[in-house]
């Protein structure tokens, strides 16, 4: 390995949180972000190909060394480390809605889920997965929620764009995340496909 | 046999499996194998009500709101339709939209759950910052032990030398009388002339204050030719005239 790759390995080992690329670049004054990227690739290849128990993962807007999944059970059995608590169904539903619709207020989430979400929101804020990102205009200026970098870490996402796109879901009612496809495309697809979901989806949009 | 008595409460257990009224509705639609775009509202509403009958109160509100909605849609479906079918707006449309939207959320949840599980299965460095040392446990000793310790410490120290402080009031009026008497005899005098030999500090202070007081009243003048020289005291001619 090059000296830079070794330096990055040491820094990533020392950190408990993912380190962003530009922060890794500050480790060596002579290293450019480009050379850091090359070194990261080199480190990842070395860990993958030389048979290491850890791997380099890009997640949560940074890089982190993680143990490989095949060793999880043994590590947990020996109680050397504990897995974080699994999120409840209610938490996941609420997170899913926030992730796709942020910034979003409580009443909108309740409208979609059909249940009160006050306590769930509080718990998610306490866990650091979501945060208050502002206030909506309008009556009572309700709080708006959005996801945090810890959310990305929790789901091993690099960015929100890695969430499944609306058109990748079996039920494509209307685009939750507008990454590429504008509404018109969806409506057109619905007409062309004559798939009931898409057809109704367009109708649903119109109804709103 | 306890089992039959537990019968009704099994609904509660069953309902805990649902994440809300929309979830329950979706599962009914699945169980009944009906078309989500053509929901037989009467049948589904009846089953919905049957399932929520034994709901605990704190959860009931969300489900009851949906039950009311279903009954309203059921009533709307019974209304005679306009002859123009194209203008007829399906009262179920909004519910279907919400169900599909919720279905989509459930799908995203499945994705998120898979991703979270995959991440949970990989450990990061579990770095814990060194925590501060715990505070010392509270002292546990008896009063006797404490007194003995105090006694031991006191025995080591020397007996402190104590002074008895006696309050002495100054006699300024007396000193004023003395100074006046001396001034009657002599026009000028010196500081030492009005102080008795071997004077106590309180006597010196009394005379000092008496002199200052008389100077203020204009009965005498105080002069000191140079620093640390004897203070010269003389009758004040002006004061005398007044």
Interface residues (C-beta under 8 A of the other chain):
Chain A: X13 X14 X15 X16 X17 X55 X57 X59 X64 X65 X66 X67 X68 X69 X72 X75 X81 X83 X84 X86 X87 X89 X90 X92 X93 X95 X96 X97 X99 X100 X111 X112 X113 X114 X115 X116 X153 X154 X155 X156 X157 X163 X164 X166 X169 X170 X171 X172 X173 X174 X176 X196 X197 X200 X201 X203 X204 X207 X208
Chain B: X19 X20 X21 X22 X23 X37 X61 X62 X66 X93 X94 X96 X97 X98 X100 X101 X102 X103 X104 X105 X106 X107 X108 X109 X111 X112 X113 X115 X116 X117 X118 X119 X120 X121 X122 X123 X124 X125 X126 X127
